[in-house]
Each structure stands twice: as structure tokens, then as C-alpha cells.
Amino acid sequence: MPSEKAKPARPIYHCTICGEAMPWAGGRLRLICDNVACHGERPRPSPIEVREGDEHDRLALMNVSRRFFGSSHIHAFDEVFPLARTPFLVVEFSGERAGYMAYALNFPENDEAAVVLLVVQPGFQGRGVGTALQGALEAVCRPKGVTQIRVSSTNDNIPGLYFYQRVGYVVDGITLGAAAQVIAEHGEVEAFGFGGIPIRDEIQLIKKIGSLEPTI
Ligand SMILES: CC(C)(COP(=O)(O)OP(=O)(O)OC[C@H]1O[C@@H](n2cnc3c(N)ncnc32)[C@H](O)[C@@H]1OP(=O)(O)O)[C@@H](O)C(=O)NCCC(=O)NCCS
């Protein structure tokens, strides 16, 4: 959730049928089986290489965050995280940055970490980039003694909530009205997210990373 004054632009998704990027409120969910012919099993380039972001990447990360979330400061867990200072991971395909994951170590406790921002560019969604970034974050965290990772999303972001639970997070708490409050602090009466659903609540999820067993 954004903290700068700019009117927040909501993240966009990528239509898996026509391939076009869609406005946040234009998203619709379809149920499909995992048959390749139904596009339920998408081609996933392998291996996907994830690297630590450098200062050139950081400018791109901050621009993407402003475009998707209206700010380069991210509100989550009752904190504000400036992307100018957070460590982050990048996936790049043929010189094009496909996805970013910014994180905070030692938050809120020494043996915990938090996902500050996860964005996969619309044209690269559904190809395993988000899953690869999550795996890379766990690989960063484990040697540092981190035992669990937290993330927060909003009530409307059904694809995001689906994604996080598919990669092993479980819902840990819901702060009713928290997202609406941030939106009000930015002078907006109401904001609408995925599918035009009013954005109201912050949903916190947690993943214990002690086990090395894959979750998908
Ligand atoms: C949510 C998001 C990070 C997922 O990244 P992704 O690279 O598309 O995800 P993956 O390809 O690794 O797919 C993992 C699972 O998430 C599902 N998924 C979630 N969002 C999806 C999307 N936009 N397109 C296709 N699949 C998506 C996939 O179906 C897949 O599930 P499956 O294993 O049952 O097939 C990405 O869609 C995104 O950047 N969304 C906008 C910003 C956002 O909402 N960020 C996170 C919440 S704060």
C-alpha cells in the first residue's frame, strides 16, 4: 500500500487468454483444469535465474512500484518501507527485468523476514517468476537463521492470495479496515482493486521455512 501523495495506480494483471495487460479493476477469475490444452499448465522457462538487485535495478524497481502501487514507499504491518533502502531480488529475461521481490530482514523479530513488495511484470506473469523469487528469498533467509517469512496483501487481491497460499503461506491475521485507512490518509474516499472489489482489509500471511521440502 502506498504512502506518497500520488494517486495510487493499482497493479495490473495479464490476461492469460488474449495476452493483454489489464487494468486492475478489469480482472476476472476463470476456473480451469491443469491440462496444457486449457492453458492450466503454462510453459515455464527453466531454470529461472534470480539475482540480488543493484543500484541500476533499484531505479527500475522504484519506477515499477510507483506505476503499480502509486508510491516507492510500501505500507505493510503498520510500517512504511522505503524501497530506496530495502534489499531486493530481480529476475531478468534477455535483458528485460521480469520481476522484483523487495524484502526486510530481522522484521519484526530477529529470526523473521518480510516480503515488502512482489511484482511480476504483466507480460511475464504465470511463468514461474513469482515462485522463483519466493524460492530465492528463502535461500537468502535460511543461512541467516530466518525461520519464517511474513507477507501482507489486501482483501481484493485474489490472484495474489492464491499465489501466496500455493507457495506455502498460511493466513495469520486480518486487520479489518487497515487498507481503507491508508487510502483515506491519501485523500481518497474509496479505492477499488481486482475485479472492482473495494479495498478494505490487510491480510497477513506467514510461511515457516524450517523445512526444505518443496510446497508445489
Ligand atoms: C501475484 C504474482 C506475484 C504472481 O507471480 P507469477 O510469476 O505470475 O506467479 P507464478 O507464475 O510463479 O505462478 C504461481 C501460482 O500463482 C498463480 N498466479 C497468481 N497470479 C497470477 C497471474 N497474474 N498470472 C498467472 N498465474 C498467476 C498461478 O496460477 C500459479 O498457480 P498454479 O501453480 O496453481 O498454476 C503476480 O501475478 C503479480 O505481480 N501480481 C501483481 C502484483 C501483486 O499482486 N503482488 C503480490 C501481492 S502484494
The ligand as an SDF file (V2000), in Angstrom:
LIG
                    3D

 48 50  0  0  0  0  0  0  0  0999 V2000
    0.8910  -12.4640   -7.8260 C   0  0  0  0  0  0  0  0  0  0  0  0
    2.1300  -12.5100   -8.7000 C   0  0  0  0  0  0  0  0  0  0  0  0
    3.3430  -12.0230   -7.9170 C   0  0  0  0  0  0  0  0  0  0  0  0
    2.3560  -13.9790   -9.1490 C   0  0  0  0  0  0  0  0  0  0  0  0
    3.5790  -14.0630   -9.8760 O   0  0  0  0  0  0  0  0  0  0  0  0
    3.6740  -15.0400  -11.1490 P   0  0  0  0  0  0  0  0  0  0  0  0
    5.0820  -15.0280  -11.6370 O   0  0  0  0  0  0  0  0  0  0  0  0
    2.6130  -14.6810  -12.1010 O   0  0  0  0  0  0  0  0  0  0  0  0
    3.3320  -16.4430  -10.4640 O   0  0  0  0  0  0  0  0  0  0  0  0
    3.8310  -17.8980  -10.9250 P   0  0  0  0  0  0  0  0  0  0  0  0
    3.9210  -17.9630  -12.4020 O   0  0  0  0  0  0  0  0  0  0  0  0
    5.0440  -18.2580  -10.1320 O   0  0  0  0  0  0  0  0  0  0  0  0
    2.5730  -18.7770  -10.5020 O   0  0  0  0  0  0  0  0  0  0  0  0
    2.3850  -19.3240   -9.2120 C   0  0  0  0  0  0  0  0  0  0  0  0
    0.9120  -19.5280   -8.9780 C   0  0  0  0  0  0  0  0  0  0  0  0
    0.2220  -18.2630   -8.8410 O   0  0  0  0  0  0  0  0  0  0  0  0
   -0.8800  -18.1760   -9.7510 C   0  0  0  0  0  0  0  0  0  0  0  0
   -0.9730  -16.7970  -10.2450 N   0  0  0  0  0  0  0  0  0  0  0  0
   -1.1030  -15.7320   -9.4190 C   0  0  0  0  0  0  0  0  0  0  0  0
   -1.1520  -14.6280  -10.1560 N   0  0  0  0  0  0  0  0  0  0  0  0
   -1.0610  -14.9920  -11.4660 C   0  0  0  0  0  0  0  0  0  0  0  0
   -1.0700  -14.2760  -12.6810 C   0  0  0  0  0  0  0  0  0  0  0  0
   -1.1680  -12.9590  -12.7050 N   0  0  0  0  0  0  0  0  0  0  0  0
   -0.9490  -14.9470  -13.8520 N   0  0  0  0  0  0  0  0  0  0  0  0
   -0.8510  -16.2720  -13.8330 C   0  0  0  0  0  0  0  0  0  0  0  0
   -0.8110  -17.0010  -12.7030 N   0  0  0  0  0  0  0  0  0  0  0  0
   -0.9330  -16.3690  -11.5190 C   0  0  0  0  0  0  0  0  0  0  0  0
   -0.5550  -19.1700  -10.8290 C   0  0  0  0  0  0  0  0  0  0  0  0
   -1.7780  -19.6590  -11.3540 O   0  0  0  0  0  0  0  0  0  0  0  0
    0.2270  -20.2300  -10.1430 C   0  0  0  0  0  0  0  0  0  0  0  0
   -0.6180  -21.1720   -9.6000 O   0  0  0  0  0  0  0  0  0  0  0  0
   -0.6010  -22.6970  -10.0770 P   0  0  0  0  0  0  0  0  0  0  0  0
    0.6910  -23.2370   -9.5320 O   0  0  0  0  0  0  0  0  0  0  0  0
   -1.8030  -23.2480   -9.4420 O   0  0  0  0  0  0  0  0  0  0  0  0
   -0.6350  -22.6630  -11.5850 O   0  0  0  0  0  0  0  0  0  0  0  0
    1.9830  -11.6370   -9.9930 C   0  0  0  0  0  0  0  0  0  0  0  0
    0.8250  -12.0320  -10.6640 O   0  0  0  0  0  0  0  0  0  0  0  0
    1.9330  -10.1280   -9.7440 C   0  0  0  0  0  0  0  0  0  0  0  0
    2.9550   -9.4650   -9.8320 O   0  0  0  0  0  0  0  0  0  0  0  0
    0.7560   -9.5640   -9.4430 N   0  0  0  0  0  0  0  0  0  0  0  0
    0.5690   -8.0940   -9.2920 C   0  0  0  0  0  0  0  0  0  0  0  0
    1.1990   -7.5540   -8.0120 C   0  0  0  0  0  0  0  0  0  0  0  0
    0.7850   -8.3220   -6.7810 C   0  0  0  0  0  0  0  0  0  0  0  0
   -0.3670   -8.5710   -6.6180 O   0  0  0  0  0  0  0  0  0  0  0  0
    1.7910   -8.6650   -5.9390 N   0  0  0  0  0  0  0  0  0  0  0  0
    1.6100   -9.5250   -4.7680 C   0  0  0  0  0  0  0  0  0  0  0  0
    0.6250   -9.1090   -3.7850 C   0  0  0  0  0  0  0  0  0  0  0  0
    1.0770   -7.7280   -2.7980 S   0  0  0  0  0  0  0  0  0  0  0  0
  1  2  1  0
  2  3  1  0
  2  4  1  0
  2 36  1  0
  4  5  1  0
  5  6  1  0
  6  7  2  0
  6  8  1  0
  6  9  1  0
  9 10  1  0
 10 11  2  0
 10 12  1  0
 10 13  1  0
 13 14  1  0
 14 15  1  0
 15 16  1  0
 15 30  1  0
 16 17  1  0
 17 18  1  0
 17 28  1  0
 18 19  1  0
 18 27  1  0
 19 20  2  0
 20 21  1  0
 21 22  1  0
 21 27  2  0
 22 23  1  0
 22 24  2  0
 24 25  1  0
 25 26  2  0
 26 27  1  0
 28 29  1  0
 28 30  1  0
 30 31  1  0
 31 32  1  0
 32 33  2  0
 32 34  1  0
 32 35  1  0
 36 37  1  0
 36 38  1  0
 38 39  2  0
 38 40  1  0
 40 41  1  0
 41 42  1  0
 42 43  1  0
 43 44  2  0
 43 45  1  0
 45 46  1  0
 46 47  1  0
 47 48  1  0
M  END
$$$$
